[in-house]
Amino acid sequence: MEMITGGDCKSSQQKQKQSEQDAALEDSLRKIKQIFMVMSGKGGVGKTSVSVNLAMALAKKGFKVGIMDVDIHGPDVPRMLGIQKEMLGVNANRKLTPLAYSDNLSAVSIESLSASKDDAIIWRGPMKHSVIRQFISDVEWGELDYLIIDSPPGTGDEPLSVAQTISGAKAIIVTTPQEVSLADVRKSINFCQTIKMEIFGLIENMSGFKCPHCGEAIDMFGTGGGEKTASDFGIHFLGRIPFEPKIVACGDSGSCYQEIYKTSPVTLAFEAVAERMAKLNG
């Protein structure tokens, strides 16, 4: 994949490449029905886990789903999906082919373009912006019902590039109930409102823990803060995802939690959010 570099004066060749990429980007976006960017105000709230599990829940419903990992400095999507193939392929049209998780779910991540998974990505904003555009224009996504974009925490280069590149993307904001997370998530809400990105709703992750020994419910990070914040800002509250150590283990091993624990409260919570997303495709 050839990177486009910035500069004050672009040559005619660079302008031609830019024009071709713009056309390819628009062509790819026309084939995708719904696009969601999953974001959070701070790290450690389980945003990538939410992204991966929402993608899995939608794929289980029979939808064609892609997941695009734009967390350039900390890409974890391939690992959480258990995808062992290291590099993206190139098809006859000289486009990158996403990594296949199942017949209905595929993924793209900067990790799949790196020689080593341990390599540090040391890039400034313009390079990130170019790569995010290329993740749309130069990838053969095909016809998708949903594209889930896993964004890094905060309101920096990556979410801004997504907003500038994909005008119709909707935001799903992830928080935990604790106040330090809620304070940061309010900034994410303000970010979306400032750039006029539609907020689909807010998810309260790690919301309560049921002791496996005595069955007592324990609110380790508090509870209800996400719902109150959503109400205060007039946005949809999509639900609470309980804290579950097994989902952490499944993410580390690349196993599908929802397949192993089909009737757990966590699985049912993700299915409920996916059902709300599915209604958009009627």
C-alpha positions in Angstrom: 0.0 0.0 0.0 1.6 3.2 -1.2 1.5 6.0 1.4 0.5 9.5 0.3 2.8 12.1 1.9 1.9 15.7 2.7 3.5 18.9 1.5 2.7 22.5 0.6 3.1 21.8 -3.2 1.8 18.6 -4.5 3.1 17.4 -7.9 0.6 16.7 -10.6 1.2 13.0 -10.0 0.4 13.3 -6.3 -2.8 15.3 -7.2 -3.8 12.5 -9.6 -3.3 9.9 -6.9 -5.3 12.0 -4.5 -8.1 12.2 -7.0 -8.1 8.5 -7.6 -8.1 7.8 -3.9 -11.0 10.1 -3.4 -13.0 8.2 -6.1 -12.1 4.9 -4.6 -13.1 6.1 -1.1 -16.5 7.2 -2.3 -17.0 3.9 -4.2 -16.2 1.9 -1.0 -18.5 4.0 1.2 -21.4 3.6 -1.2 -21.3 -0.2 -0.5 -21.5 0.2 3.3 -25.0 0.7 4.7 -24.2 1.8 8.3 -20.9 3.0 9.9 -20.3 3.3 13.6 -17.3 4.7 15.4 -16.8 3.2 18.9 -15.0 5.8 21.0 -14.2 6.6 24.7 -13.1 9.5 26.7 -10.3 7.5 28.4 -8.4 4.3 28.1 -9.2 1.1 30.1 -13.0 1.2 29.7 -13.1 -1.9 27.4 -13.8 0.0 24.2 -12.1 -2.5 21.9 -13.9 -5.4 23.7 -17.2 -3.6 23.0 -16.3 -3.0 19.4 -15.3 -6.6 18.8 -18.3 -8.1 20.6 -20.8 -5.7 18.8 -19.3 -6.8 15.5 -19.7 -10.5 16.5 -23.2 -10.0 17.7 -24.2 -8.4 14.4 -22.4 -11.0 12.4 -24.3 -13.7 14.3 -27.5 -12.2 13.1 -26.5 -12.8 9.6 -25.3 -9.3 8.7 -22.1 -8.7 6.7 -19.8 -6.8 9.1 -16.4 -5.2 8.9 -14.3 -4.0 11.8 -11.7 -1.3 11.1 -9.0 -0.9 13.8 -7.8 2.8 13.7 -6.1 2.6 17.1 -2.8 3.1 15.3 -0.6 3.0 18.4 -2.3 0.1 20.2 -4.1 -2.1 17.7 -5.7 -5.1 19.4 -8.6 -6.2 17.2 -6.9 -9.1 15.4 -5.7 -10.5 18.7 -9.1 -10.3 20.2 -10.6 -12.0 17.2 -8.0 -14.7 17.3 -6.9 -14.0 13.7 -3.6 -15.7 13.2 -2.8 -14.5 9.7 -0.3 -11.7 10.0 -0.5 -9.8 6.7 -3.3 -8.5 4.6 -3.5 -10.0 1.1 -3.8 -8.2 -2.2 -6.4 -9.2 -4.8 -6.5 -9.0 -8.6 -7.7 -5.4 -8.4 -4.6 -4.5 -6.3 -6.8 -3.9 -3.3 -6.1 -5.2 0.2 -8.3 -8.0 1.3 -9.5 -7.8 4.9 -8.6 -10.6 7.4 -11.5 -13.1 7.6 -12.9 -14.0 11.0 -15.9 -15.8 9.6 -18.1 -15.7 6.5 -19.9 -12.6 7.9 -17.0 -10.8 9.7 -13.7 -9.4 8.5 -11.2 -6.9 9.9 -8.4 -4.5 9.0 -5.7 -3.3 11.4 -2.4 -1.5 11.1 -1.0 -4.5 13.0 -1.6 -6.5 9.8 0.6 -4.2 7.8 3.5 -4.3 10.3 6.5 -6.6 9.9 6.3 -7.4 13.7 3.4 -7.1 16.1 5.9 -5.5 18.6 6.9 -2.7 16.3 6.0 0.8 17.6 4.1 3.0 15.2 5.6 6.5 15.6 3.5 8.7 13.3 2.2 12.3 13.4 -1.3 13.3 12.5 -1.0 13.7 8.7 0.3 10.1 8.3 -2.5 8.7 10.5 -5.1 10.6 8.5 -3.7 9.2 5.2 -3.7 5.6 6.5 -7.3 5.9 7.8 -8.4 7.1 4.4 -6.6 4.2 2.8 -8.3 1.7 5.1 -11.4 2.7 3.3 -10.2 3.4 -0.2 -7.6 0.7 -0.7 -9.4 -2.2 1.1 -11.9 -4.5 -0.7 -14.6 -4.3 1.9 -17.3 -5.2 -0.6 -21.0 -4.9 0.3 -21.3 -4.4 4.1 -24.3 -4.0 6.3 -22.1 -2.5 9.1 -18.6 -1.2 9.4 -17.5 -0.9 13.1 -14.5 1.5 13.6 -12.5 0.9 16.8 -11.0 4.3 17.7 -8.4 5.0 20.3 -9.3 6.8 23.5 -9.8 10.6 23.5 -10.6 13.2 20.9 -7.4 13.3 18.9 -6.2 12.7 15.3 -7.9 9.3 14.7 -11.5 10.1 15.6 -11.2 13.5 13.9 -9.9 11.8 10.7 -12.8 9.4 10.8 -15.3 12.2 11.1 -13.6 14.2 8.3 -13.5 11.1 6.0 -16.9 9.5 6.7 -19.6 12.2 7.0 -22.3 9.7 7.8 -20.6 7.8 10.7 -22.4 7.6 14.0 -20.7 7.4 17.4 -21.1 4.8 20.1 -19.5 6.1 23.3 -18.2 3.7 25.9 -17.8 4.6 29.6 -17.5 2.9 33.0 -19.7 4.1 35.9 -16.9 5.8 37.8 -16.8 9.6 37.8 -13.2 9.9 36.3 -14.5 8.0 33.2 -17.7 10.0 33.1 -15.8 13.3 33.2 -13.8 12.2 30.2 -16.8 10.8 28.3 -18.5 14.2 28.6 -15.6 15.5 26.5 -16.3 12.8 23.9 -19.9 13.9 23.8 -18.9 17.5 23.3 -16.4 16.5 20.6 -19.3 14.8 18.6 -21.5 17.8 19.1 -18.8 20.2 18.0 -18.0 18.3 14.8 -21.7 17.5 14.2 -21.3 13.7 14.4 -24.5 11.9 15.3 -24.3 10.0 18.6 -26.1 6.7 18.3 -25.8 6.2 22.1 -23.8 5.5 25.2 -22.8 2.1 26.7 -21.9 1.7 30.4 -19.3 -1.1 30.4 -18.0 -3.0 33.5 -21.3 -2.2 35.2 -21.6 -4.4 38.2 -20.0 -7.8 39.0 -21.8 -10.9 40.2 -19.6 -12.8 42.7 -19.1 -16.4 41.3 -19.0 -17.8 44.9 -22.0 -16.2 46.7 -23.9 -14.6 43.8 -23.9 -11.2 45.5 -23.9 -8.2 43.1 -20.9 -5.9 43.6 -20.7 -2.5 42.0 -16.9 -2.2 41.8 -17.0 1.0 39.7 -20.4 2.2 40.9 -23.5 2.0 38.7 -25.9 4.2 36.8 -23.5 7.0 36.0 -23.6 6.2 32.3 -27.4 6.3 32.1 -27.5 9.6 34.0 -24.9 11.1 31.8 -26.8 10.0 28.7 -30.0 11.5 30.2 -28.2 14.8 31.0 -27.1 15.2 27.4 -30.3 13.9 25.8 -28.7 10.9 24.1 -29.8 7.3 24.0 -28.6 5.0 26.7 -27.9 1.7 25.0 -27.4 -0.5 28.1 -25.1 -1.8 30.7 -22.5 -4.5 30.1 -21.7 -6.4 33.3 -18.1 -6.9 34.4 -17.1 -10.4 33.5 -13.5 -11.8 33.9 -14.2 -14.6 31.4 -14.7 -12.0 28.6 -11.2 -10.7 29.4 -9.8 -14.3 29.1 -11.6 -14.8 25.8 -10.3 -11.6 24.4 -6.7 -12.6 25.4 -7.1 -16.0 23.8 -9.0 -14.8 20.7 -12.0 -17.0 21.6 -15.6 -15.9 21.0 -17.2 -15.3 24.4 -20.7 -15.1 23.0 -20.4 -18.6 21.4 -19.1 -20.2 24.6 -21.5 -18.4 27.0 -24.5 -18.0 24.9 -27.0 -17.1 27.6 -24.8 -15.1 29.9 -25.9 -11.5 30.9 -23.0 -10.1 28.9 -24.0 -11.9 25.7 -27.6 -10.9 26.1 -26.5 -7.3 26.7 -24.5 -7.2 23.5 -27.3 -8.8 21.6 -29.7 -6.1 22.9 -27.4 -3.3 21.6 -26.9 -5.2 18.3 -30.7 -5.5 17.9 -31.1 -1.7 18.2 -28.4 -1.3 15.6 -30.1 -3.9 13.3 -33.3 -1.8 13.3 -31.4 0.8 11.3 -31.3 -1.7 8.4 -35.0 -2.3 8.8 
